[in-house]
């Protein structure tokens, strides 16, 4: 019997899936989980995801961590850095703890935690292969959890789910239309993900382009630029 | 200013959309909304959608209506007919009232009603053009509401949303990733929707094929076989 794989397109649908019996991959491609992979790849000791700016400030002070997070495309008041993966090169982040506040990804992670997920990982194109290899080796049921945008399904998280499925589907039983749809979408888009997002007027494409962040989008849609496996343990995302 | 169009992929996401300011198209391709279009096309006086077998029996008795509905692929106990569009030819249904119990589609319809939708229609491939023409003529905001399956996103309802979008997108403002995804999916699938459902292992394809209902699936995926416009008014679906 092969393990099952499901794709949950929005946090508002998570209750429909058997979380407590699964590895949950948290997907927030633009840009939380891409930045998490990048910071850890560049030597961050760990990343602590928190759900509010005030909690970020408080925790950053307590543990002498780097506080980071944005609201409406700007570094949030009281924090030091933003959500861009380019803010966390090795020479800056190595050996440090990043306290990162994001909205959609952090919320989904805490939901998966509350529902008793067997294991929680974060996935993004920069760490696509690590995620796939881990899921193949684990032989456990998998839920690909898209963080979406305020519960609305989004394109880039769905595309990442499709990318994972395209690489590992043969080892899983997939009775899940969302997964087959994500797989089809990715097959159509994979030649040029940036161009696909642009042509299909993806909402985050527009939002981030409006902030002048084309470089971020391109990096976050490129496979294996920070190919590590962030696993959630006791409040922290750490490398395996 | 063009009106907006959004696609809601599951009833569990309906709260994210501005229902009270929109026409809502209820989509339950396999088979509720296909059967509704067919019964009305063949001269049914109206279709009354109800959410339980007991309510169906009660109402059928009160108004001397045809009671219909299935549970697990069988005509539900106490009802007279099933969910197949082929059960409602003109020689049988003309001039009669069909009391139809379905789960997913009826529930979504009632949710849209409670949220104060401006107008509620039912959409399916058999009445694709009527729905599109009406939406184009109305110049109102539109929500394409997929009934899904117990809140899980499904392929055929998403494909129908994509079919509508492919025909009317130029007249609407679409800031909605779900809509762009549905459009892309439909573009990929439209050459042979049945084959696409089969190849992509759509869950309802398997379920209905298991009941020997290939003919139903093929009919329900074919455009304009019952090209009428069911509009919900005071508890009933009627032709405009």
Interface residues (C-beta under 8 A of the other chain):
Chain A: X9 X10 X12 X13 X16 X150 X151 X152 X153 X154 X155 X158 X174 X175 X176 X177 X178 X180 X181 X183 X184 X185 X188 X189 X200 X201 X202 X203 X206
Chain B: X9 X10 X12 X13 X16 X150 X151 X152 X153 X154 X155 X158 X174 X175 X176 X177 X178 X180 X181 X183 X184 X185 X188 X189 X200 X201 X202 X203 X206
